């Protein structure tokens, strides 16, 4: 445990910085909001320390199979940071905020067509919303969507160029997939491939379903306003990050299934080969 503690503490600090970054970057954040964000950040940091300092598996999947979680963390951090800059640009303009807003605007306008995920996000706004608010939401959605696509591309490249998940020797299914029980029944390869397809399907559908769910929740409870700075940042982050994360999880589970299939085929081949020793 002591050997894992420094790495766990470093990861906890990075998670805390990631969570509090929107509250620090967006001007005019209220004291109550900062306190709530700080509480959640500390809780997340404690969870990360316990998860990574322990030698036994907990909830985090592929803990010892980088760069899966590193790519996901970088994607989440980049999304929160850049969306915070987009929102910050409406209060305090700088060269960096203008650049991020410009890139987001170009991406958002390019993919803002009928039934596209960005278009569905824009439709969450009321019909009487000012054009400036619509443009801000479209720009933020473009930035978030771009980062999710980049994270998927980086993970695909990592899969192609490395022997993932065997980059550090043997892959331990129990440690890296604690929520998956290989002994639950049925062929493990079939279950992995089935779960991989489910995750990929959810990853494809969520960008279309999330805006509808947020709109329905707002009509039901009457307390969700996408125009609020922090609500916009976290809603769009979840809208872009969760589907990409599910896509990556599905591809990872498919890769593990292929690894197990290849290992089975190798062992069957070895069992079928005749022994080189012959009796005298």
C-alpha positions as CSV (number, residue, x, y, z in Angstrom):
1,X,0.0,0.0,0.0
2,X,2.8,2.4,0.9
3,X,4.4,2.0,-2.5
4,X,1.1,2.9,-4.2
5,X,0.4,5.9,-1.9
6,X,2.4,8.6,-3.8
7,X,0.8,7.7,-7.1
8,X,-2.7,7.7,-5.5
9,X,-2.1,11.1,-3.9
10,X,-0.9,12.6,-7.2
11,X,-4.0,11.3,-8.9
12,X,-6.2,12.7,-6.1
13,X,-4.7,16.1,-6.5
14,X,-5.2,16.1,-10.3
15,X,-8.9,15.0,-9.8
16,X,-9.4,17.8,-7.2
17,X,-7.9,20.4,-9.6
18,X,-10.1,19.2,-12.4
19,X,-13.3,19.4,-10.4
20,X,-12.6,22.9,-9.0
21,X,-11.3,24.4,-12.3
22,X,-14.7,25.6,-13.5
23,X,-15.4,27.4,-10.2
24,X,-11.9,29.0,-10.4
25,X,-12.1,30.1,-14.0
26,X,-15.6,31.3,-14.3
27,X,-15.9,34.9,-12.9
28,X,-18.7,35.6,-10.5
29,X,-19.0,32.2,-9.0
30,X,-20.8,32.4,-5.7
31,X,-19.3,31.4,-2.4
32,X,-21.9,28.7,-1.9
33,X,-21.1,27.2,-5.3
34,X,-17.4,27.2,-4.5
35,X,-18.1,25.4,-1.1
36,X,-20.2,22.7,-2.7
37,X,-17.7,22.1,-5.5
38,X,-14.8,22.0,-2.9
39,X,-16.8,19.4,-0.9
40,X,-17.3,17.2,-4.0
41,X,-13.7,17.6,-5.0
42,X,-12.5,16.5,-1.6
43,X,-14.8,13.5,-1.6
44,X,-13.6,12.5,-5.1
45,X,-10.0,12.9,-4.0
46,X,-10.5,10.6,-1.0
47,X,-12.2,8.0,-3.2
48,X,-9.3,8.1,-5.6
49,X,-6.7,7.7,-2.8
50,X,-8.5,4.7,-1.4
51,X,-9.0,3.2,-4.9
52,X,-5.4,3.5,-6.1
53,X,-3.6,3.0,-2.8
54,X,-5.3,-0.4,-2.2
55,X,-3.8,-3.5,-3.7
56,X,-7.3,-5.0,-4.2
57,X,-9.8,-3.9,-6.8
58,X,-12.6,-1.5,-6.1
59,X,-14.7,0.3,-8.7
60,X,-12.3,1.8,-11.2
61,X,-11.9,-0.4,-14.2
62,X,-8.6,-1.0,-16.0
63,X,-6.7,0.5,-13.1
64,X,-3.5,-1.2,-14.0
65,X,-3.9,-1.0,-17.8
66,X,-2.8,2.4,-19.0
67,X,-3.5,4.5,-21.0
68,X,-7.2,3.8,-20.7
69,X,-8.0,5.9,-17.6
70,X,-5.3,8.4,-18.5
71,X,-7.0,9.2,-21.8
72,X,-10.4,9.4,-20.2
73,X,-9.1,11.7,-17.5
74,X,-7.3,13.9,-20.0
75,X,-10.5,14.1,-22.1
76,X,-12.6,15.1,-19.0
77,X,-10.1,17.6,-17.8
78,X,-9.7,19.2,-21.2
79,X,-13.5,19.4,-21.7
80,X,-14.1,21.1,-18.3
81,X,-11.1,23.5,-18.8
82,X,-12.0,24.6,-22.3
83,X,-15.7,24.9,-21.6
84,X,-14.8,27.1,-18.6
85,X,-12.7,29.3,-21.0
86,X,-15.6,29.5,-23.4
87,X,-17.9,30.7,-20.6
88,X,-15.2,32.9,-19.2
89,X,-15.0,34.7,-22.5
90,X,-18.4,36.1,-22.0
91,X,-17.2,37.9,-18.8
92,X,-13.5,38.6,-19.4
93,X,-12.3,38.4,-23.0
94,X,-8.7,37.3,-23.8
95,X,-6.8,35.9,-26.8
96,X,-7.1,32.4,-25.4
97,X,-10.9,32.6,-24.8
98,X,-11.5,34.1,-28.2
99,X,-9.5,31.3,-29.8
100,X,-11.4,28.6,-28.0
101,X,-14.7,30.3,-28.8
102,X,-13.8,30.6,-32.5
103,X,-12.8,26.9,-32.7
104,X,-16.0,25.9,-31.0
105,X,-18.1,28.2,-33.1
106,X,-16.7,26.7,-36.3
107,X,-17.2,23.1,-35.1
108,X,-20.6,23.8,-33.8
109,X,-21.8,25.5,-37.0
110,X,-20.4,22.7,-39.1
111,X,-22.3,19.9,-37.3
112,X,-25.4,21.9,-36.3
113,X,-27.8,20.4,-38.8
114,X,-31.1,18.7,-38.4
115,X,-31.1,15.8,-35.8
116,X,-27.4,16.2,-35.1
117,X,-26.3,16.0,-31.4
118,X,-25.3,19.6,-31.4
119,X,-28.6,20.7,-32.9
120,X,-30.5,18.7,-30.2
121,X,-28.4,20.5,-27.6
122,X,-29.3,23.9,-29.0
123,X,-33.0,22.9,-29.0
124,X,-32.8,22.6,-25.2
125,X,-33.0,26.4,-25.1
126,X,-36.4,28.1,-25.1
127,X,-37.6,29.6,-28.3
128,X,-37.2,33.1,-27.0
129,X,-33.5,32.6,-26.0
130,X,-31.2,35.5,-27.1
131,X,-29.0,34.7,-30.2
132,X,-26.0,35.4,-28.0
133,X,-27.0,32.6,-25.7
134,X,-27.7,30.2,-28.6
135,X,-24.3,31.0,-30.1
136,X,-22.6,30.4,-26.7
137,X,-24.2,27.0,-26.2
138,X,-23.5,26.0,-29.8
139,X,-19.8,27.0,-29.4
140,X,-19.5,25.1,-26.1
141,X,-21.1,22.0,-27.6
142,X,-18.7,22.2,-30.5
143,X,-15.7,22.3,-28.2
144,X,-17.0,19.4,-26.1
145,X,-17.9,17.3,-29.1
146,X,-14.5,17.9,-30.7
147,X,-12.6,16.8,-27.5
148,X,-14.7,13.6,-27.3
149,X,-13.9,12.7,-30.9
150,X,-10.2,13.4,-30.3
151,X,-10.2,11.2,-27.2
152,X,-11.7,8.3,-29.2
153,X,-9.1,8.8,-32.0
154,X,-6.3,8.8,-29.4
155,X,-7.5,5.6,-27.8
156,X,-7.9,3.9,-31.2
157,X,-4.4,4.8,-32.1
158,X,-3.1,3.5,-28.8
159,X,-4.9,0.2,-29.4
160,X,-3.3,0.0,-32.9
161,X,0.2,0.9,-31.8
162,X,0.5,-1.0,-28.5
163,X,-0.3,-4.5,-27.3
164,X,-3.0,-3.1,-25.0
165,X,-4.0,-4.3,-22.4
166,X,-0.8,-6.4,-22.1
167,X,1.5,-3.4,-22.1
168,X,2.8,-4.2,-18.6
169,X,2.8,-8.0,-18.8
170,X,-0.1,-10.3,-18.0
171,X,-3.5,-8.8,-17.8
172,X,-5.4,-9.5,-14.6
173,X,-9.1,-9.5,-15.3
174,X,-10.0,-9.5,-11.5
175,X,-8.0,-6.3,-10.8
176,X,-8.7,-4.4,-14.0
177,X,-12.4,-5.3,-14.3
178,X,-13.7,-5.6,-10.7
179,X,-17.4,-5.1,-11.7
180,X,-17.2,-8.0,-14.1
181,X,-17.6,-11.5,-12.7
182,X,-16.0,-14.1,-14.9
183,X,-17.6,-16.9,-13.0
184,X,-21.2,-15.6,-13.1
185,X,-22.2,-18.1,-15.8
186,X,-21.9,-18.5,-19.5
187,X,-19.0,-18.2,-21.8
188,X,-16.8,-15.2,-20.7
189,X,-16.0,-14.3,-24.3
190,X,-19.7,-14.1,-25.2
191,X,-20.5,-12.0,-22.2
192,X,-17.6,-9.6,-22.8
193,X,-18.6,-9.2,-26.5
194,X,-22.2,-8.7,-25.5
195,X,-21.3,-6.0,-22.9
196,X,-19.0,-4.4,-25.5
197,X,-21.8,-4.1,-28.0
198,X,-24.2,-2.7,-25.3
199,X,-21.6,0.0,-24.3
200,X,-21.0,1.0,-27.9
201,X,-24.7,1.2,-28.6
202,X,-25.2,3.4,-25.5
203,X,-22.3,5.5,-26.5
204,X,-23.9,6.1,-29.9
205,X,-27.4,6.9,-28.5
206,X,-26.5,9.0,-25.5
207,X,-25.6,12.2,-27.4
208,X,-29.1,12.1,-28.9
209,X,-30.9,11.0,-25.7
210,X,-29.2,13.3,-23.1
211,X,-30.7,16.6,-24.5
212,X,-34.2,15.1,-24.4
213,X,-33.7,13.8,-20.8
214,X,-32.4,17.2,-19.6
215,X,-35.4,18.9,-21.2
216,X,-37.8,16.5,-19.7
217,X,-36.2,16.9,-16.3
218,X,-36.4,20.6,-16.6
219,X,-40.1,20.5,-17.4
220,X,-40.8,18.0,-14.6
221,X,-38.8,19.7,-11.8
222,X,-38.6,23.2,-13.2
223,X,-35.1,23.8,-11.7
224,X,-32.8,23.0,-14.5
225,X,-31.5,26.0,-16.5
226,X,-29.0,25.3,-19.2
227,X,-28.2,29.0,-19.5
228,X,-26.5,29.0,-16.0
229,X,-22.7,29.0,-16.5
230,X,-21.9,26.0,-14.3
231,X,-25.0,24.0,-15.4
232,X,-23.9,24.5,-19.0
233,X,-20.3,23.4,-18.3
234,X,-21.2,20.3,-16.4
235,X,-24.2,19.3,-18.6
236,X,-22.2,19.6,-21.8
237,X,-19.2,17.8,-20.2
238,X,-21.4,14.8,-19.3
239,X,-23.1,15.0,-22.7
240,X,-19.8,14.6,-24.5
241,X,-17.7,12.6,-22.1
242,X,-20.1,9.8,-21.1
243,X,-20.7,8.6,-24.7
244,X,-17.0,8.7,-25.5
245,X,-16.2,6.8,-22.3
246,X,-18.8,4.1,-23.1
247,X,-17.3,3.8,-26.6
248,X,-13.9,3.4,-25.1
249,X,-15.1,0.8,-22.6
250,X,-16.9,-1.1,-25.3
251,X,-13.7,-1.2,-27.4
252,X,-11.6,-2.2,-24.4
253,X,-13.9,-5.1,-23.5
254,X,-13.9,-6.3,-27.1
255,X,-10.1,-6.2,-27.0
256,X,-10.1,-8.2,-23.8
257,X,-12.4,-10.7,-25.4
258,X,-10.2,-11.0,-28.4
259,X,-7.2,-11.5,-26.1
260,X,-8.9,-14.3,-24.2
261,X,-10.0,-16.0,-27.5
262,X,-6.4,-15.8,-28.8
263,X,-5.1,-17.4,-25.6
264,X,-7.6,-20.2,-25.8
265,X,-6.7,-20.9,-29.4
266,X,-3.0,-21.0,-28.4
267,X,-3.5,-23.4,-25.6
268,X,-5.7,-25.7,-27.8
269,X,-3.0,-25.7,-30.4
270,X,-0.4,-26.6,-27.9
271,X,-2.6,-29.4,-26.6
272,X,-3.1,-30.8,-30.0
273,X,0.6,-30.8,-31.0
274,X,2.2,-34.3,-30.7
275,X,4.9,-34.6,-28.1
276,X,8.5,-34.5,-29.5
277,X,9.6,-37.3,-27.1
278,X,9.2,-40.8,-28.4
279,X,9.8,-43.9,-26.3
280,X,12.8,-46.0,-27.2
